[in-house]
Amino acid sequence: MIKSNIFSGLTVGIIALPLSMALAIATGVPPELGLYTAIIAGVFAAVFGSSKVNISGPTAAFIVILIPIVQEFGIAGLLLCGLMSGVILILVGVFRLGNLIELVPYPVTVGFTSGIAVVIATFQIKDFFGLTIESFTGSYLDKLFLLFSSFTTFNIFEFLTAFITLLILIFWKKTKSKIPSALIALGFITIVVALLNHYYSLNISTIASTFSYNINGLEGSGIPPIPLQFSLPWGHLDSSQINFDLIKKLLPHAIAIAILGALESLLCAVISDGMTGNKTDPNKELIGQGITNIVVPFFGGIPATAAIARTVANINSGGTAKLSSIVHSLFILVSILFIAPYISYLPMAGLSALLLIVAWNMSEIKHFTNILKTAPKDDIYVLLTCFGLTVLIDMQVAVAVGIGLASILFIKRTIDLYSIELVSEDMSLHPDLPKDILIYDINGPMFFGAAQKAMKTLINANDKRDIVILNMKNVTMIDMTAMVALKSIIDGFEAKNKKLIFSGLSNRVQKKLERAKFDYVTTFSNINDSIEYAKHLLNVLEE
């Protein structure tokens, strides 16, 4: 068991090493920050979380959220956001709200996940084709315009590097080999690029040629060959810059990171539980992710969450315990210390090809098209809205609008399930019922939307009828709006000297009405008693 977990940890470490750097670069920060994130997250999320097999670290889903934070607030702002998101995740777990996050509608999840994939793939075009763009900023459409207008700077050698890497990544996976395709593809292309740059001076961009570092007087290019360095997340900011106004600006970003991190972690837990038969506690898992994201910024790491692809690779490699995640972190740490100079030869174009594969895998293309083909049109509108907003505007807006739309649709569908039917005219149900008595069956929950529907129906009841019975046997709940509507109906009946009788109230609904001072309304536990009383009352009125 220990051997299998060590093997799976090494396997995942090999996958996570280049991927963590690629994700950090895509976010707009130096590649080593992605490595630091994987090291810390792999240990802390495993120790404090609930899942035995989840592997945590930087993920592609965060890229869309983190890029604008880096552009507006810099790395220090990103680290502070990660810290704040960790606090939020712990609060979500402590207050046991983890199960609620799992209720985010499927079209919303697929919509913003597919949107993120499109954005990630679009952003890789620059390095894939070796385009020269001085300032790759602005909205999605601005960046799209920059890409198209910059194709005159197309570099054939960068493109061939990326294309060959992509082909190896695709076809090696088809061999079903246990050796990760990323190791074969990036290992091969790194050696080739290093030789070409050395002997033919092709100047194909690498991590070493793109990034440099200056840490405690140690200067160099590529990945710094030193262990993790403890530092305050806000260390790069002046004391005058740290104030309530900054926290207020960062808070929406931190909330978005926390929501996406929670969704990604719990989705990963659902998938891993299905593969292993384990049962992950969602609230403990979120607390573990929260602790992780509080610790990570103190070592320069970016926000982390459970990574589905790495978790699946861990399970398929034989991982069954938290040891595999810790081994994966130790492998990355040892790699930094001993082979950092060689890692720095990784070509940027090769990493862009790796991210294209990541984007394709998270695109949910099959689920996306299946929703378009088979789902109700309301769900399709939600899907396309979330997708479009994620790509064109912002994922925070997409999630907020998507959940809002889904909530409105849920309310609409619940109202549609609600019904109020006139049954007194059906002689097979009530053959001896006097014509001056109306009986309405109410089915479903009575809340604000359904209450208005009931009010309109009862107000339009035949004025010649003296007594109305509401059979509420199938009313599962009632809210304050519905109770206010019922009071209005009762007052209207009293003004016309008409009588309203409640029948079949559940104990829960009965207690709510009593607390709302409905004790002056006549109620019966069943419809037969209600009819007998109505007949008696009708006789009294006629006399």
C-alpha positions as CSV (number, residue, x, y, z in Angstrom):
1,M,0.0,0.0,0.0
2,I,2.8,2.4,0.9
3,K,4.7,1.6,-2.3
4,S,1.6,2.2,-4.5
5,N,1.0,5.6,-2.9
6,I,4.6,6.5,-3.3
7,F,4.5,5.5,-7.0
8,S,1.2,7.4,-7.5
9,G,2.6,10.4,-5.8
10,L,5.7,10.5,-8.0
11,T,3.5,10.0,-11.1
12,V,1.3,12.9,-10.1
13,G,4.3,15.0,-9.3
14,I,5.7,14.5,-12.8
15,I,2.4,15.7,-14.2
16,A,2.0,18.6,-11.8
17,L,5.6,20.0,-12.2
18,P,5.2,21.4,-15.7
19,L,1.5,22.0,-15.4
20,S,1.9,24.1,-12.2
21,M,4.4,26.3,-14.0
22,A,2.2,26.6,-17.1
23,L,-0.8,27.7,-15.0
24,A,1.2,30.3,-13.1
25,I,2.5,31.7,-16.4
26,A,-1.0,31.8,-17.8
27,T,-2.1,33.7,-14.7
28,G,0.6,36.3,-15.2
29,V,3.0,35.4,-12.4
30,P,6.5,33.8,-12.4
31,P,6.4,30.0,-12.9
32,E,7.9,29.2,-9.5
33,L,4.8,30.5,-7.8
34,G,2.8,27.7,-9.3
35,L,5.4,25.2,-8.0
36,Y,5.2,26.7,-4.5
37,T,1.4,26.5,-4.6
38,A,1.6,22.8,-5.6
39,I,4.0,22.0,-2.8
40,I,2.1,23.7,0.0
41,A,-1.4,22.8,-1.2
42,G,-0.4,19.1,-1.7
43,V,0.5,18.8,2.0
44,F,-2.0,21.1,3.8
45,A,-5.1,20.2,1.8
46,A,-4.3,16.5,2.3
47,V,-3.7,16.8,6.1
48,F,-6.6,19.1,6.9
49,G,-9.1,18.1,4.2
50,S,-11.4,15.1,4.2
51,S,-10.5,13.4,0.9
52,K,-7.8,10.7,0.9
53,V,-7.0,10.9,-2.7
54,N,-7.6,14.5,-3.9
55,I,-4.5,16.3,-5.2
56,S,-4.7,20.1,-4.7
57,G,-2.7,22.9,-6.4
58,P,-3.1,25.6,-9.0
59,T,-5.9,24.8,-11.5
60,A,-6.9,26.1,-14.9
61,A,-10.3,27.2,-13.6
62,F,-8.7,30.0,-11.6
63,I,-6.9,31.6,-14.6
64,V,-9.8,33.7,-15.8
65,I,-10.4,35.1,-12.3
66,L,-6.7,35.7,-11.4
67,I,-5.5,37.5,-14.5
68,P,-7.5,40.7,-13.9
69,I,-6.4,40.7,-10.2
70,V,-2.7,40.5,-11.2
71,Q,-3.2,43.2,-13.8
72,E,-4.9,45.6,-11.4
73,F,-3.4,44.9,-8.0
74,G,-0.1,43.0,-8.8
75,I,1.2,39.9,-7.1
76,A,0.7,41.3,-3.6
77,G,-3.0,41.9,-4.4
78,L,-3.3,38.3,-5.7
79,L,-1.7,36.9,-2.5
80,L,-4.1,39.0,-0.3
81,C,-7.1,37.7,-2.4
82,G,-5.9,34.2,-1.9
83,L,-5.6,34.7,1.9
84,M,-9.1,36.3,2.1
85,S,-10.6,33.5,0.0
86,G,-9.1,31.0,2.5
87,V,-10.9,32.7,5.4
88,I,-14.2,32.6,3.4
89,L,-13.8,28.9,2.7
90,I,-13.2,28.1,6.4
91,L,-16.4,30.1,7.3
92,V,-18.4,28.2,4.6
93,G,-17.1,24.9,6.1
94,V,-17.6,25.9,9.7
95,F,-21.2,27.0,9.1
96,R,-21.8,23.7,7.2
97,L,-22.7,25.3,3.9
98,G,-20.7,22.9,1.8
99,N,-23.9,20.9,0.8
100,L,-25.5,24.1,-0.6
101,I,-22.6,24.8,-3.0
102,E,-23.2,21.3,-4.5
103,L,-26.7,22.6,-5.4
104,V,-25.4,25.0,-8.1
105,P,-27.4,24.1,-11.2
106,Y,-25.6,21.9,-13.8
107,P,-26.1,24.4,-16.8
108,V,-24.4,27.1,-14.7
109,T,-21.4,24.8,-13.9
110,V,-21.0,23.7,-17.5
111,G,-21.6,27.2,-18.8
112,F,-18.8,28.9,-16.9
113,T,-16.4,25.8,-17.1
114,S,-16.7,25.8,-20.9
115,G,-16.3,29.6,-21.0
116,I,-13.1,29.3,-18.9
117,A,-11.8,26.7,-21.4
118,V,-12.4,29.0,-24.3
119,V,-10.6,31.9,-22.6
120,I,-7.6,29.7,-21.7
121,A,-7.3,28.3,-25.2
122,T,-7.6,31.8,-26.7
123,F,-4.8,33.1,-24.4
124,Q,-2.5,30.3,-25.5
125,I,-2.5,31.4,-29.2
126,K,0.1,34.0,-28.5
127,D,2.8,31.5,-27.3
128,F,1.6,28.7,-29.6
129,F,2.3,30.8,-32.7
130,G,5.1,32.8,-31.2
131,L,3.4,36.1,-31.7
132,T,5.0,39.3,-30.5
133,I,2.6,41.4,-28.4
134,E,4.0,44.0,-26.1
135,S,1.0,44.5,-23.9
136,F,-1.5,41.6,-23.9
137,T,-4.2,43.3,-21.8
138,G,-7.7,44.5,-22.0
139,S,-11.1,42.7,-22.4
140,Y,-11.5,39.4,-24.2
141,L,-12.4,41.1,-27.4
142,D,-9.5,43.5,-27.1
143,K,-7.1,40.5,-26.7
144,L,-8.7,38.7,-29.6
145,F,-8.1,41.8,-31.8
146,L,-4.5,41.9,-30.7
147,L,-4.0,38.3,-31.6
148,F,-5.4,38.7,-35.1
149,S,-3.5,41.9,-35.7
150,S,-0.2,40.4,-34.5
151,F,-0.2,37.4,-36.9
152,T,2.4,39.2,-39.0
153,T,4.9,38.4,-36.2
154,F,4.2,34.6,-36.6
155,N,7.3,32.6,-35.6
156,I,7.5,29.3,-37.5
157,F,9.9,27.7,-35.0
158,E,7.7,28.5,-32.0
159,F,4.7,27.1,-33.8
160,L,6.5,23.9,-34.7
161,T,7.7,23.5,-31.1
162,A,4.1,23.9,-29.9
163,F,2.6,21.7,-32.7
164,I,5.0,18.8,-32.1
165,T,4.4,19.0,-28.4
166,L,0.6,18.9,-29.0
167,L,0.9,15.9,-31.3
168,I,3.0,13.9,-28.8
169,L,0.6,14.8,-25.9
170,I,-2.4,13.6,-28.0
171,F,-0.9,10.4,-29.5
172,W,1.1,9.3,-26.4
173,K,-2.1,9.2,-24.4
174,K,-3.6,6.8,-26.9
175,T,-0.8,4.3,-26.2
176,K,-2.3,3.7,-22.7
177,S,1.2,3.9,-21.3
178,K,1.6,4.5,-17.5
179,I,4.3,7.1,-18.3
180,P,2.6,10.5,-18.3
181,S,2.3,12.1,-21.7
182,A,3.5,15.4,-20.3
183,L,6.8,13.9,-19.3
184,I,7.4,12.4,-22.7
185,A,6.2,15.4,-24.7
186,L,7.9,18.1,-22.7
187,G,11.0,16.1,-22.0
188,F,11.5,15.4,-25.7
189,I,10.7,18.9,-26.9
190,T,12.9,20.5,-24.1
191,I,15.9,18.6,-25.3
192,V,15.3,19.4,-28.9
193,V,14.8,23.1,-28.2
194,A,17.9,23.3,-26.0
195,L,20.0,21.8,-28.8
196,L,18.5,24.0,-31.5
197,N,19.0,27.1,-29.4
198,H,22.6,26.2,-28.6
199,Y,23.8,25.1,-32.0
200,Y,21.6,27.1,-34.4
201,S,20.7,30.1,-32.2
202,L,17.0,29.9,-33.1
203,N,16.1,31.8,-29.9
204,I,13.0,29.7,-29.2
205,S,11.5,31.2,-26.0
206,T,12.0,29.2,-22.8
207,I,11.3,29.7,-19.1
208,A,14.9,30.8,-18.7
209,S,14.8,33.4,-21.5
210,T,11.4,34.8,-20.3
211,F,11.7,34.9,-16.5
212,S,14.4,36.1,-14.1
213,Y,14.6,36.3,-10.3
214,N,16.3,38.2,-7.6
215,I,15.8,36.7,-4.2
216,N,17.9,37.8,-1.2
217,G,20.7,38.9,-3.5
218,L,20.6,35.7,-5.6
219,E,20.0,36.6,-9.2
220,G,19.4,34.4,-12.2
221,S,17.0,33.4,-15.0
222,G,14.3,30.7,-15.0
223,I,13.4,28.8,-11.8
224,P,15.2,29.8,-8.6
225,P,17.0,26.7,-7.2
226,I,16.1,27.5,-3.6
227,P,13.5,26.1,-1.2
228,L,10.4,27.9,-0.2
229,Q,10.8,31.3,1.3
230,F,8.5,32.6,4.0
231,S,7.2,36.1,3.4
232,L,4.2,38.2,4.3
233,P,1.7,38.3,1.5
234,W,1.5,42.1,1.8
235,G,5.3,42.5,2.0
236,H,5.5,44.2,-1.4
237,L,3.0,46.9,-0.4
238,D,3.6,50.1,1.6
239,S,1.8,50.3,4.9
240,S,-0.1,53.3,3.5
241,Q,-1.5,51.0,0.7
242,I,-3.0,48.5,3.1
243,N,-6.3,49.9,4.2
244,F,-10.0,49.2,4.3
245,D,-10.5,50.6,0.8
246,L,-8.1,48.0,-0.7
247,I,-9.8,45.2,1.2
248,K,-13.2,46.4,-0.1
249,K,-11.8,46.3,-3.7
250,L,-10.3,42.8,-3.2
251,L,-13.3,41.3,-1.4
252,P,-15.5,40.6,-4.6
253,H,-12.5,38.8,-6.2
254,A,-11.8,36.8,-3.0
255,I,-15.5,35.7,-2.9
256,A,-15.3,34.6,-6.5
257,I,-12.1,32.6,-5.8
258,A,-13.7,31.0,-2.8
259,I,-16.9,30.1,-4.7
260,L,-15.0,28.6,-7.6
261,G,-12.5,26.9,-5.3
262,A,-15.4,25.3,-3.4
263,L,-17.2,24.2,-6.5
264,E,-14.0,22.7,-8.0
265,S,-13.0,20.9,-4.8
266,L,-16.4,19.4,-4.2
267,L,-16.8,18.4,-7.8
268,C,-13.4,16.7,-7.6
269,A,-14.6,15.0,-4.3
270,V,-17.7,13.7,-6.0
271,I,-15.7,12.3,-8.9
272,S,-13.0,10.7,-6.7
273,D,-15.7,9.2,-4.3
274,G,-17.4,7.7,-7.3
275,M,-14.1,6.1,-8.4
276,T,-13.0,4.9,-5.0
277,G,-16.1,4.3,-3.0
278,N,-14.9,6.8,-0.3
279,K,-17.2,9.4,1.3
280,T,-15.8,12.9,1.5
281,D,-17.2,15.3,4.2
282,P,-17.8,18.4,2.1
283,N,-17.5,20.8,5.0
284,K,-14.3,19.4,6.3
285,E,-12.9,19.4,2.8
286,L,-13.7,23.1,2.4
287,I,-12.1,23.9,5.8
288,G,-9.0,22.0,4.6
289,Q,-9.0,24.1,1.4
290,G,-9.5,27.2,3.4
291,I,-6.5,26.5,5.7
292,T,-4.4,25.7,2.5
293,N,-5.3,29.1,0.9
294,I,-4.4,30.9,4.1
295,V,-1.0,29.3,4.3
296,V,-0.1,29.3,0.6
297,P,0.3,33.2,0.2
298,F,2.9,33.2,3.0
299,F,5.1,31.2,0.7
300,G,4.3,33.2,-2.5
301,G,1.8,30.7,-3.8
302,I,-1.4,31.5,-5.7
303,P,-4.9,30.3,-4.9
304,A,-5.3,26.5,-4.9
305,T,-8.1,24.0,-5.0
306,A,-8.5,20.2,-5.6
307,A,-7.5,19.4,-9.2
308,I,-9.7,16.9,-11.0
309,A,-7.1,15.8,-13.6
310,R,-4.3,15.2,-11.1
311,T,-6.7,13.5,-8.7
312,V,-7.9,11.1,-11.4
313,A,-4.3,10.4,-12.3
314,N,-3.5,9.7,-8.7
315,I,-6.4,7.2,-8.4
316,N,-5.5,5.5,-11.7
317,S,-1.9,5.2,-10.5
318,G,-2.9,3.3,-7.3
319,G,-3.2,6.2,-4.9
320,T,-5.4,5.3,-1.9
321,A,-4.1,7.5,1.0
322,K,-3.1,11.1,1.7
323,L,0.5,10.0,1.5
324,S,0.4,10.2,-2.3
325,S,-0.4,13.9,-2.2
326,I,2.4,14.6,0.2
327,V,4.9,12.6,-2.0
328,H,3.8,14.6,-5.0
329,S,4.7,17.8,-3.1
330,L,8.0,16.5,-2.0
331,F,8.9,15.5,-5.6
332,I,8.2,19.0,-6.8
333,L,10.3,20.5,-3.9
334,V,13.2,18.1,-4.6
335,S,13.0,19.0,-8.3
336,I,13.3,22.7,-7.5
337,L,16.4,22.1,-5.4
338,F,18.3,19.8,-7.8
339,I,17.1,20.2,-11.4
340,A,15.8,23.8,-11.5
341,P,18.3,24.8,-14.2
342,Y,17.1,22.0,-16.4
343,I,13.4,22.8,-15.8
344,S,14.2,26.3,-17.0
345,Y,14.9,25.0,-20.5
346,L,11.2,24.2,-20.9
347,P,9.9,26.0,-24.0
348,M,7.0,28.5,-23.6
349,A,5.4,27.1,-26.8
350,G,5.5,23.6,-25.3
351,L,3.7,24.8,-22.2
352,S,1.1,26.5,-24.3
353,A,0.4,23.2,-26.0
354,L,0.0,21.6,-22.6
355,L,-2.5,24.2,-21.6
356,L,-4.5,23.7,-24.8
357,I,-4.9,20.1,-23.8
358,V,-6.0,21.2,-20.3
359,A,-8.5,23.6,-21.9
360,W,-9.9,20.9,-24.1
361,N,-10.3,18.5,-21.2
362,M,-12.2,21.0,-19.1
363,S,-14.3,22.3,-22.0
364,E,-17.2,19.9,-21.2
365,I,-17.9,19.8,-25.0
366,K,-19.9,16.6,-24.8
367,H,-22.0,17.9,-21.9
368,F,-22.3,21.3,-23.5
369,T,-23.7,19.9,-26.8
370,N,-25.9,17.4,-24.9
371,I,-27.6,20.3,-23.0
372,L,-28.2,22.1,-26.2
373,K,-29.8,19.0,-27.8
374,T,-31.9,17.7,-25.0
375,A,-32.4,20.2,-22.2
376,P,-35.5,22.5,-21.7
377,K,-35.0,25.8,-23.4
378,D,-34.8,27.6,-20.1
379,D,-31.7,25.6,-19.1
380,I,-30.2,26.3,-22.5
381,Y,-30.7,30.0,-22.0
382,V,-28.9,29.7,-18.6
383,L,-26.1,27.7,-20.2
384,L,-25.5,30.2,-23.0
385,T,-25.8,33.2,-20.7
386,C,-23.1,31.8,-18.3
387,F,-20.9,30.8,-21.2
388,G,-21.2,34.2,-22.9
389,L,-20.7,36.2,-19.8
390,T,-17.6,34.2,-18.7
391,V,-16.0,34.7,-22.1
392,L,-16.9,38.3,-22.9
393,I,-17.2,39.9,-19.5
394,D,-16.2,38.2,-16.2
395,M,-16.6,34.9,-14.5
396,Q,-17.8,36.6,-11.3
397,V,-20.6,38.2,-13.3
398,A,-21.3,34.9,-15.0
399,V,-21.7,32.9,-11.8
400,A,-23.8,35.6,-10.1
401,V,-26.1,36.0,-13.1
402,G,-26.2,32.2,-13.7
403,I,-27.2,31.4,-10.2
404,G,-29.7,34.2,-10.2
405,L,-31.3,33.0,-13.4
406,A,-31.4,29.4,-12.2
407,S,-33.1,30.6,-9.0
408,I,-35.7,32.4,-10.9
409,L,-36.3,29.4,-13.1
410,F,-36.5,27.2,-10.0
411,I,-39.2,29.5,-8.5
412,K,-41.1,29.5,-11.8
413,R,-41.1,25.8,-12.1
414,T,-42.2,25.4,-8.5
415,I,-45.1,27.8,-9.1
416,D,-46.0,25.7,-12.2
417,L,-46.1,22.6,-9.9
418,Y,-48.5,24.5,-7.6
419,S,-52.2,24.2,-8.5
420,I,-55.6,25.4,-7.1
421,E,-58.5,23.4,-8.5
422,L,-62.3,23.8,-8.1
423,V,-63.4,20.3,-7.2
424,S,-66.9,20.9,-5.8
425,E,-68.5,20.7,-9.2
426,D,-67.3,17.1,-9.7
427,M,-70.4,15.2,-8.5
428,S,-68.4,11.9,-8.3
429,L,-66.3,13.4,-5.5
430,H,-68.9,15.1,-3.5
431,P,-72.4,14.0,-4.7
432,D,-74.4,15.5,-1.9
433,L,-72.7,18.9,-1.8
434,P,-75.0,21.9,-1.8
435,K,-74.5,24.3,-4.7
436,D,-73.7,27.2,-2.4
437,I,-70.5,25.5,-1.1
438,L,-67.3,25.7,-3.1
439,I,-64.3,23.4,-2.5
440,Y,-60.9,24.2,-3.8
441,D,-58.0,21.7,-3.6
442,I,-54.6,23.4,-3.2
443,N,-51.5,21.4,-4.1
444,G,-47.9,22.2,-3.6
445,P,-45.9,24.8,-1.6
446,M,-47.6,28.2,-1.0
447,F,-45.0,30.9,-1.2
448,F,-45.0,34.4,-2.8
449,G,-45.6,33.5,-6.4
450,A,-48.1,30.7,-5.7
451,A,-49.9,32.9,-3.1
452,Q,-50.7,35.5,-5.7
453,K,-52.1,32.8,-8.0
454,A,-54.3,31.5,-5.2
455,M,-55.5,35.0,-4.3
456,K,-56.6,35.8,-7.9
457,T,-58.5,32.5,-8.1
458,L,-60.3,33.0,-4.9
459,I,-61.1,36.6,-5.5
460,N,-62.7,35.6,-8.7
461,A,-64.8,32.9,-7.0
462,N,-68.6,33.2,-7.7
463,D,-70.0,35.9,-5.5
464,K,-73.3,33.9,-5.1
465,R,-71.5,31.2,-3.2
466,D,-71.6,31.7,0.6
467,I,-69.1,29.2,1.8
468,V,-65.6,28.3,0.4
469,I,-63.6,25.4,1.7
470,L,-59.8,25.3,1.0
471,N,-58.6,21.7,1.1
472,M,-54.9,22.2,2.0
473,K,-54.0,18.6,2.6
474,N,-51.3,18.7,0.0
475,V,-49.8,22.1,1.0
476,T,-46.2,21.3,2.0
477,M,-45.2,24.7,3.2
478,I,-46.4,28.3,3.5
479,D,-44.4,31.5,3.7
480,M,-45.1,35.0,5.0
481,T,-46.2,36.4,1.7
482,A,-48.8,33.5,1.3
483,M,-50.1,34.2,4.8
484,V,-50.5,37.9,4.1
485,A,-52.4,36.9,0.9
486,L,-54.6,34.5,2.8
487,K,-55.4,37.3,5.4
488,S,-56.4,39.6,2.5
489,I,-58.7,36.9,1.2
490,I,-60.3,36.2,4.6
491,D,-60.9,40.0,5.1
492,G,-62.5,40.1,1.7
493,F,-64.8,37.2,2.5
494,E,-65.7,38.7,5.9
495,A,-66.7,42.0,4.1
496,K,-69.1,40.1,1.9
497,N,-70.5,38.0,4.7
498,K,-69.0,34.9,3.2
499,K,-67.2,32.1,5.1
500,L,-63.8,30.6,4.4
501,I,-62.9,27.2,6.0
502,F,-59.5,25.6,6.0
503,S,-59.2,21.8,5.8
504,G,-56.5,19.2,6.1
505,L,-53.7,21.5,7.4
506,S,-50.5,19.7,8.3
507,N,-49.1,20.3,11.8
508,R,-46.3,22.4,10.4
509,V,-48.6,24.7,8.4
510,Q,-51.1,24.8,11.3
511,K,-48.5,26.0,13.7
512,K,-47.3,28.7,11.3
513,L,-50.9,30.0,10.9
514,E,-51.4,30.0,14.7
515,R,-48.2,32.0,15.2
516,A,-49.5,34.4,12.6
517,K,-52.8,34.9,14.6
518,F,-55.0,32.9,12.2
519,D,-56.7,31.3,15.2
520,Y,-60.0,33.0,14.4
521,V,-60.3,31.0,11.1
522,T,-62.3,27.7,11.3
523,T,-60.1,24.7,10.5
524,F,-60.7,21.0,10.3
525,S,-58.3,18.0,10.0
526,N,-60.2,16.4,7.1
527,I,-62.5,17.4,4.2
528,N,-65.5,15.4,5.4
529,D,-65.7,17.3,8.7
530,S,-65.2,20.5,6.8
531,I,-68.2,19.7,4.5
532,E,-70.4,18.7,7.4
533,Y,-69.6,22.0,9.2
534,A,-70.2,23.9,6.0
535,K,-73.7,22.3,5.6
536,H,-74.5,23.2,9.1
537,L,-73.4,26.7,8.7
538,L,-75.4,27.0,5.4
539,N,-78.5,25.9,7.3
540,V,-77.9,28.5,9.9
541,L,-77.5,31.2,7.3
542,E,-80.7,30.2,5.5
543,E,-82.7,30.3,8.7
